[in-house]
């Protein structure tokens, strides 16, 4: 499953309003205390990627990551884009209560 909210589409339309559209990569980013998270970056698809298209935008994601997460939904919040996996990512961090120096 792949979905993108209308709010996220509006944010992308605003971002690309004065520049050419490019592919958007969904990738696994380190997440500090909370463990890894999915994030977005401008990038072209490679041989080992799946390309997901919605609302006029192409999103690329490694086939192995897509298999791991089962699918994604993208939304926009006041803090930026929120990329939610269908299958939760393993949480390696213990949260801020575990003594992560970056959270204090």
N, C-alpha and C positions, 0 to 999 in steps of 0.2 A: 504494500500500500504506500502511496505517496500523495500527500496533499499539502496545499499552501493556502493560507487564509487570505481573504481579500485585503486585510490590513497589511500583510506582508507584501502582497502584489503592489499595493499602493506605495509602500516604501521603496520597493525596487523600481517602480516607474519613476518616482521622484529622483532616485539616485542616478538612473540612466537617462534622465531627461536631457542632459547636455553632453552626453558621451555615448559612444556606440555600445550596444549590448554585447556582453561576452558571457561565456559559460560560467557557472558558479559551482565551485566544488563544495561538497559536503564531506568533512573530514573529522577524524578523531583528534581532539585537542586535549592537552593535559589540563586537568581541572583543579590542581592544588589540593586543598583539604577535602574536596568533595569527590575526587577521582576524575576520570576522563569524562569528556562531554563532546557532543557533536557541535561543529561550528561551520561557518561559511567563509569562503574566500574566492576571489576571482581566479579562474584557472581553466585551462583547456583540457578536455578529456583525453585520456591515454588508452592504450590497448587493453589494459586490465580494468577498465571502468565500464559501468553501466551509465547510460544517459537517460535521465528522467525529465520529461517535458511537461510543463503546466503553465497556463496563462501567458504563453509566449516566451518563457524562459527555459533554458536548458540547464539542468543540474547534473553534474557528474559525481560519481561516487565509486570507490573501488568495489568490485564485485564481491570480494571477501567481506568487506565492512557491511555492505548491503545485506549479505546473507546472515551476518552476525546480528544485525539489528532488526531484520525482517521488514523494514519500511520506516519512513519518517514523515513527520508533519512539521511544517514550518509556520511560525507565527511571528508577529512583530510586537514588541512590548516597548514601553518607554526606555528600557535599558538596552534595547537592541533586539536582534533576531533570536528567537527561541527555536531550536531544532530538537524535536522530541523523538526518540527512537520508539518503534513499536515494541521491541523487546528491550527491556532496561539494560543499560550497561553495568558491568560489575563495578561496585563502588570500593575503591581501594583505600580511600582516606577515611578517617574516623570523624570528620566534621571538626569544627573549631574547638570542641571540648576535648579533643585528643591531644592538644598541645601544639598544634601547627603554629610555628612562629609567625607565619605570614598573616594569620587571622587575628592576632592580638592587637 
